[in-house]
């Protein structure tokens, strides 16, 4: 059973019972996934831009879009119109396939991964994940890498609150950290 079927058959009834929704359309759902990579080093090295572009294309299966600076910032040596990042927006079945791959393969491969902090959820019901090394993705072969870079993953949902979002993402199988008690922190 793929993630979309799992959502429709298991997650929707579970969330309806938990929050008392009267209609299936009230249940929060996933809307899109945005992959973003900043090009801080790439401002000086043109090959870095190509590396990030090919990496995002392999991970998402789509061609990334270049993001340009809206205004000049002299302290960072950025001029208006300069390429400062890459992003890809994934929707539909590709989104569900990407999220399933993220949960089952990529996150367990991240070095020193102990679960996602609940603080990664914002009050609008979106989940933001930062990955320091892109080699955690199965499409990237370790011996082909010239330069390591990180990327951000923003998973946008239709949840109205942090509580709804936490229930949705937990039901989908996202591994959240257990809340630490004060005695554990010592």
C-alpha positions in Angstrom: 0.0 0.0 0.0 1.5 3.3 -1.0 1.3 6.5 1.1 -1.7 8.0 -0.7 -3.8 4.8 -0.1 -2.6 4.6 3.5 -3.7 8.3 4.0 -7.1 7.7 2.5 -7.8 4.3 4.3 -6.1 4.7 7.7 -5.2 8.4 8.4 -8.5 10.0 7.4 -10.6 7.8 9.7 -8.1 8.2 12.5 -8.1 12.0 12.4 -11.9 12.1 12.0 -12.2 10.2 15.2 -9.6 12.2 17.1 -10.8 15.7 16.1 -14.5 15.0 15.5 -14.6 16.1 11.8 -18.0 15.6 10.2 -16.7 15.5 6.6 -13.7 13.9 4.9 -12.8 17.3 3.4 -12.2 18.8 6.8 -9.3 16.4 7.5 -5.9 18.0 6.9 -4.0 16.8 3.9 -0.6 17.3 2.3 -0.6 20.0 -0.3 3.0 20.3 -1.6 6.7 19.7 -0.8 9.2 22.4 -1.6 12.9 21.5 -1.8 15.3 24.4 -1.4 19.0 24.8 -1.5 20.9 28.0 -0.9 24.0 28.7 -3.1 26.2 30.6 -0.6 29.4 29.0 -2.0 28.1 29.0 -5.5 28.3 32.7 -5.8 32.0 32.3 -6.5 32.0 28.9 -8.1 29.8 28.3 -11.2 30.4 24.5 -11.0 28.7 24.5 -7.6 25.5 25.8 -9.1 25.4 23.0 -11.7 26.1 20.4 -8.9 23.2 21.6 -6.8 20.9 21.8 -9.8 21.7 18.2 -10.9 21.3 17.0 -7.3 17.9 18.5 -6.8 16.8 17.2 -10.2 17.9 13.6 -9.3 16.2 13.8 -5.9 12.9 15.3 -7.0 12.6 14.0 -10.6 11.9 17.6 -11.8 14.1 20.4 -13.0 14.8 23.0 -10.3 14.0 26.6 -10.6 16.6 29.3 -9.9 15.8 31.8 -7.2 17.2 35.3 -7.7 18.0 38.0 -5.2 15.2 40.6 -4.9 17.6 43.4 -3.8 21.3 44.0 -3.5 23.1 43.4 -0.2 26.7 44.7 -0.3 27.9 42.9 2.9 27.1 39.5 1.3 28.4 40.6 -2.1 24.9 40.0 -3.6 23.5 42.1 -6.5 19.9 42.3 -7.5 19.0 39.5 -10.0 21.9 37.2 -8.9 21.1 33.5 -8.6 21.2 32.7 -4.9 19.3 29.4 -4.6 17.4 26.6 -6.3 14.0 25.2 -5.5 11.7 22.5 -6.6 7.9 22.2 -5.8 6.5 18.7 -5.9 2.7 18.0 -5.9 0.4 15.1 -6.6 1.6 11.5 -6.7 5.2 12.5 -7.0 4.8 14.3 -3.6 3.5 11.1 -1.9 6.3 9.0 -3.5 8.9 11.6 -2.3 7.5 11.7 1.3 7.3 7.9 1.5 11.0 7.7 0.4 11.9 10.5 2.9 10.3 8.7 5.8 11.4 5.1 5.0 14.8 5.6 3.5 16.3 9.0 3.7 15.7 10.1 7.3 17.1 6.8 8.7 20.2 7.3 6.7 20.9 10.8 8.1 23.9 10.7 10.4 23.1 11.0 14.2 19.3 11.1 13.5 17.2 10.8 16.7 13.9 11.9 15.3 12.4 15.2 14.1 12.0 17.9 16.8 8.3 18.9 17.3 9.6 22.5 17.0 10.0 21.9 13.2 6.2 22.3 12.9 5.1 25.9 12.5 1.7 27.2 13.8 0.2 27.1 10.3 0.6 23.3 10.1 3.7 23.0 8.0 6.8 20.8 8.6 10.3 22.1 7.9 13.3 19.8 7.8 16.9 20.8 7.2 19.4 18.2 6.0 23.1 19.1 6.2 24.4 16.5 3.7 22.5 15.6 0.6 24.1 12.1 0.4 21.3 10.7 2.7 19.1 10.4 -0.4 19.3 7.1 -2.2 19.6 8.7 -5.7 23.0 10.2 -4.8 26.0 7.8 -5.0 28.7 8.6 -2.4 31.6 8.1 -4.9 30.1 10.6 -7.5 30.1 13.6 -5.1 32.4 16.6 -5.7 30.9 19.0 -3.2 28.5 18.4 -0.3 25.6 20.8 0.3 22.6 20.9 2.5 18.9 21.5 1.6 15.7 22.4 3.3 12.5 20.4 2.9 9.2 22.3 3.5 6.1 20.0 3.7 3.0 22.1 3.4 -0.3 20.8 4.8 -3.8 22.1 5.1 -3.8 21.7 8.9 -5.1 24.7 10.8 -3.0 24.3 13.9 0.2 22.8 15.2 -1.8 20.1 17.0 -3.6 19.0 13.8 -0.3 19.0 11.9 1.4 16.9 14.6 -1.4 14.3 14.5 -1.3 14.3 10.6 2.4 13.9 10.3 2.6 11.3 13.1 -0.2 9.3 11.6 1.7 9.3 8.2 4.8 7.9 10.0 7.1 10.8 10.5 9.5 10.0 13.3 9.2 12.7 15.9 11.4 12.9 19.0 9.9 11.9 22.3 9.5 14.8 24.7 12.5 14.8 27.1 11.8 15.2 30.8 13.9 17.6 32.9 15.8 14.7 34.5 16.9 13.4 31.1 18.6 16.7 30.2 21.0 16.6 33.1 
